[in-house]
Amino acid sequence: MNILTKLLGVFAGGLFIAWMVFTFLGLDSEQRPSTMRMMDAGEICLATSLILFLIRFVCLRRQKQHKDV
């Protein structure tokens, strides 16, 4: 693995953990609407994390194809 795929994995993992934290902090958003921003931030972190995981997967596939040829 090169440095790009390692960094993508680290950032994606960090954003996934941030999603869990923000979701936990925003769980009572029905009782307190002020915590709704936490849920929104969590959803953004989750979407970004999934995108980074997909980019990492594509990079790893391309790297493997170049080594096979």
C-alpha positions in Angstrom: 0.0 0.0 0.0 1.2 3.4 -0.8 0.9 6.5 1.4 -2.3 7.7 -0.4 -4.3 4.6 0.5 -3.0 4.6 4.0 -4.1 8.3 4.5 -7.4 7.6 2.9 -8.0 4.7 5.3 -7.0 6.7 8.4 -9.2 9.7 7.4 -12.1 7.5 6.6 -11.8 5.6 9.9 -11.5 8.9 11.8 -14.6 10.2 10.1 -16.5 7.0 10.9 -15.6 7.4 14.6 -16.7 11.0 14.4 -20.0 9.9 13.0 -20.5 7.6 16.0 -19.7 10.3 18.5 -21.9 12.9 16.8 -24.8 10.5 16.6 -24.4 9.6 20.2 -24.4 13.2 21.2 -27.4 14.0 19.1 -29.6 11.1 20.0 -31.9 13.2 22.1 -32.6 15.6 19.3 -36.4 14.9 19.6 -36.4 16.3 23.1 -33.8 19.0 22.5 -33.9 20.5 18.9 -30.6 22.2 19.6 -28.8 18.8 19.2 -30.2 18.4 15.7 -27.0 20.0 14.4 -25.0 17.1 15.9 -27.1 14.6 13.9 -26.5 16.6 10.7 -22.8 16.7 11.4 -22.8 13.0 12.0 -24.6 12.3 8.7 -22.0 14.5 6.8 -19.2 12.5 8.5 -20.7 9.2 7.6 -21.2 10.2 3.9 -17.7 11.5 3.7 -16.3 8.4 5.3 -18.1 6.1 2.8 -16.8 8.2 -0.1 -13.2 8.0 1.2 -13.5 4.2 1.7 -14.8 3.9 -1.9 -11.9 6.0 -3.2 -9.4 3.9 -1.2 -11.0 0.7 -2.7 -10.6 2.0 -6.2 -7.0 3.0 -5.6 -6.2 -0.4 -4.2 -7.8 -2.1 -7.2 -5.8 0.0 -9.7 -2.6 -0.6 -7.8 -3.2 -4.3 -7.9 -4.0 -4.3 -11.6 -0.7 -2.4 -12.4 1.3 -5.0 -10.4 -0.4 -7.9 -12.2 0.5 -6.6 -15.7 
